């Protein structure tokens, strides 16, 4: 299956919306979803929401939270970069 990496996944609302949209496609429901953000505390919150989403819908997707950008990008089939300008 595909490895989809989201760089900037600490934003919570947009990354989770993006994950929901990705997982709506049956062909991607078994993918590895790799969430990376320079802020490990924020990406951990997003990863928790992603895992709850996968569990609630009984999907086979795997959620990964690497500690480095290099690891996040290694082997990725698709990379999505997200960021927020100006803060919350």
Backbone as CSV, one residue per row, in Angstrom:
resi,resn,N_x,N_y,N_z,CA_x,CA_y,CA_z,C_x,C_y,C_z
1,UNK,0.834,-1.183,0.000,0.000,0.000,0.000,0.880,1.249,0.000
2,UNK,0.232,2.352,-0.202,0.926,3.635,-0.311,1.378,4.147,1.055
3,UNK,2.514,4.843,1.038,2.945,5.593,2.213,2.710,7.055,1.882
4,UNK,1.857,7.692,2.687,1.504,9.095,2.496,2.042,9.867,3.694
5,UNK,2.939,10.799,3.421,3.547,11.591,4.489,2.944,12.993,4.491
6,UNK,2.568,13.439,5.666,2.099,14.813,5.839,3.125,15.538,6.696
7,UNK,3.794,16.502,6.095,4.768,17.333,6.803,4.019,18.575,7.291
8,UNK,4.115,18.866,8.576,3.352,19.960,9.165,2.052,19.436,9.754
9,UNK,2.086,18.193,10.232,0.878,17.539,10.734,0.504,17.952,12.148
10,UNK,1.211,18.919,12.720,0.895,19.364,14.073,-0.247,20.359,14.134
11,UNK,-0.808,20.695,13.003,-1.872,21.695,12.962,-3.224,21.213,13.430
12,UNK,-3.419,19.929,13.569,-4.611,19.247,14.050,-5.814,19.360,13.136
13,UNK,-6.483,20.491,13.052,-7.753,20.574,12.314,-7.556,20.256,10.834
14,UNK,-6.671,20.966,10.151,-6.501,20.712,8.721,-5.915,19.332,8.450
15,UNK,-4.856,18.903,9.168,-4.355,17.555,8.901,-5.395,16.460,9.129
16,UNK,-6.223,16.581,10.157,-7.251,15.561,10.388,-8.319,15.591,9.296
17,UNK,-8.668,16.768,8.835,-9.623,16.874,7.723,-9.024,16.236,6.479
18,UNK,-7.761,16.494,6.241,-7.057,15.916,5.104,-7.017,14.389,5.222
19,UNK,-6.711,13.875,6.399,-6.694,12.427,6.611,-8.069,11.813,6.386
20,UNK,-9.087,12.475,6.869,-10.458,11.987,6.652,-10.768,11.887,5.168
21,UNK,-10.373,12.909,4.421,-10.617,12.911,2.983,-9.818,11.807,2.286
22,UNK,-8.567,11.621,2.683,-7.741,10.562,2.098,-8.366,9.191,2.359
23,UNK,-8.774,8.970,3.595,-9.319,7.669,3.976,-10.715,7.409,3.424
24,UNK,-11.337,8.411,2.854,-12.644,8.217,2.217,-12.520,7.392,0.939
25,UNK,-11.307,7.329,0.396,-11.073,6.539,-0.811,-10.711,5.116,-0.419
26,UNK,-11.499,4.170,-0.853,-11.290,2.769,-0.491,-9.877,2.294,-0.823
27,UNK,-9.336,2.755,-1.933,-7.994,2.339,-2.361,-6.903,2.809,-1.411
28,UNK,-7.183,3.779,-0.555,-6.171,4.321,0.365,-6.402,3.918,1.824
29,UNK,-7.424,3.143,2.086,-7.795,2.826,3.464,-6.830,1.869,4.165
30,UNK,-5.905,1.282,3.426,-4.897,0.399,4.013,-3.510,1.047,3.995
31,UNK,-3.449,2.330,3.696,-2.178,3.036,3.543,-1.475,3.243,4.878
32,UNK,-0.175,3.541,4.782,0.582,4.017,5.924,0.534,5.534,5.876
33,UNK,0.030,6.136,6.935,-0.078,7.589,7.022,0.986,8.065,8.000
34,UNK,1.951,8.753,7.460,3.115,9.184,8.220,2.958,10.664,8.553
35,UNK,2.887,10.979,9.833,2.650,12.350,10.280,3.930,12.912,10.868
36,UNK,4.395,14.023,10.309,5.622,14.642,10.815,5.390,16.124,11.087
37,UNK,5.969,16.583,12.178,5.963,18.001,12.521,7.179,18.248,13.412
38,UNK,7.804,19.419,13.303,8.937,19.697,14.180,8.559,19.759,15.663
39,UNK,7.276,19.943,15.953,6.810,19.988,17.340,6.211,18.625,17.707
40,UNK,6.961,17.790,18.422,6.488,16.436,18.720,5.223,16.387,19.572
41,UNK,5.015,17.373,20.424,3.804,17.377,21.254,2.557,17.612,20.407
42,UNK,2.652,18.530,19.464,1.492,18.832,18.613,1.169,17.677,17.676
43,UNK,2.195,17.071,17.079,1.927,15.974,16.159,1.385,14.752,16.909
44,UNK,1.744,14.598,18.172,1.201,13.494,18.972,-0.310,13.647,19.148
45,UNK,-0.782,14.863,19.294,-2.224,15.116,19.420,-2.926,14.755,18.109
46,UNK,-2.344,15.183,16.996,-2.918,14.862,15.687,-2.925,13.351,15.462
47,UNK,-1.837,12.688,15.820,-1.751,11.234,15.641,-2.823,10.520,16.460
48,UNK,-3.087,11.008,17.670,-4.152,10.416,18.483,-5.504,10.529,17.803
49,UNK,-5.789,11.697,17.232,-7.040,11.877,16.495,-7.101,10.987,15.271
50,UNK,-5.981,10.843,14.583,-5.929,9.986,13.393,-6.176,8.527,13.769
51,UNK,-5.593,8.090,14.864,-5.800,6.702,15.305,-7.249,6.456,15.702
52,UNK,-7.858,7.441,16.347,-9.283,7.300,16.709,-10.148,7.223,15.448
53,UNK,-9.810,8.015,14.435,-10.537,7.995,13.168,-10.429,6.623,12.506
54,UNK,-9.218,6.084,12.439,-8.983,4.771,11.832,-9.727,3.687,12.608
55,UNK,-9.641,3.726,13.943,-10.306,2.721,14.779,-11.827,2.804,14.668
56,UNK,-12.364,4.015,14.677,-13.822,4.191,14.645,-14.440,3.644,13.365
57,UNK,-13.679,3.671,12.288,-14.212,3.205,10.995,-13.646,1.855,10.592
58,UNK,-12.923,1.211,11.505,-12.384,-0.138,11.286,-11.565,-0.213,9.996
59,UNK,-10.665,0.753,9.828,-9.821,0.808,8.644,-8.479,0.148,8.938
60,UNK,-7.787,-0.242,7.902,-6.499,-0.904,8.064,-5.316,0.033,7.979
61,UNK,-5.568,1.323,7.924,-4.476,2.296,7.805,-3.573,2.231,9.031
62,UNK,-2.297,2.475,8.782,-1.302,2.493,9.848,-0.834,3.927,10.039
63,UNK,-0.787,4.381,11.282,-0.347,5.739,11.596,1.077,5.666,12.148
64,UNK,1.969,6.424,11.522,3.355,6.500,11.987,3.685,7.943,12.352
65,UNK,4.515,8.107,13.386,4.987,9.430,13.795,6.508,9.347,13.950
66,UNK,7.225,9.596,12.872,8.688,9.521,12.939,9.267,10.715,13.686
67,UNK,10.493,10.546,14.160,11.131,11.627,14.904,11.962,12.552,14.022
68,UNK,12.143,12.188,12.755,12.920,13.048,11.866,12.222,13.201,10.516
69,UNK,12.482,14.332,9.883,11.919,14.581,8.558,12.470,13.574,7.549
70,UNK,13.733,13.240,7.687,14.356,12.260,6.783,13.609,10.920,6.845
71,UNK,13.314,10.461,8.040,12.584,9.209,8.227,11.167,9.321,7.652
72,UNK,10.531,10.467,7.841,9.175,10.673,7.325,9.135,10.599,5.803
73,UNK,10.165,11.133,5.162,10.186,11.182,3.701,10.692,9.889,3.066
74,UNK,11.440,9.102,3.819,12.020,7.871,3.285,10.931,6.901,2.826
75,UNK,10.926,6.593,1.558,9.982,5.630,1.007,8.578,6.163,0.769
76,UNK,8.367,7.444,0.963,7.026,8.017,0.777,6.629,7.981,-0.703
77,UNK,5.415,7.554,-0.947,4.854,7.589,-2.302,4.271,8.965,-2.604
78,UNK,3.750,9.599,-1.562,3.151,10.928,-1.692,3.571,11.751,-0.474
79,UNK,3.840,13.042,-0.706,4.188,13.958,0.377,3.304,15.190,0.261
80,UNK,2.663,15.534,1.362,1.810,16.718,1.433,2.408,17.634,2.493
81,UNK,2.671,18.875,2.126,3.230,19.853,3.070,2.136,20.836,3.466
82,UNK,1.952,21.015,4.750,0.952,21.952,5.252,1.619,22.905,6.229
83,UNK,1.112,24.118,6.296,1.613,25.078,7.258,0.564,26.159,7.461
84,UNK,0.668,26.842,8.591,-0.253,27.916,8.918,0.544,29.202,9.080
85,UNK,0.114,30.225,8.415,0.792,31.516,8.481,0.155,32.352,9.582
86,UNK,0.967,32.905,10.470,0.469,33.839,11.467,0.067,33.245,12.786
87,UNK,0.122,31.949,12.945,-0.235,31.328,14.225,-1.729,31.154,14.389
88,UNK,-2.111,30.635,15.541,-3.519,30.348,15.811,-4.231,31.616,16.226
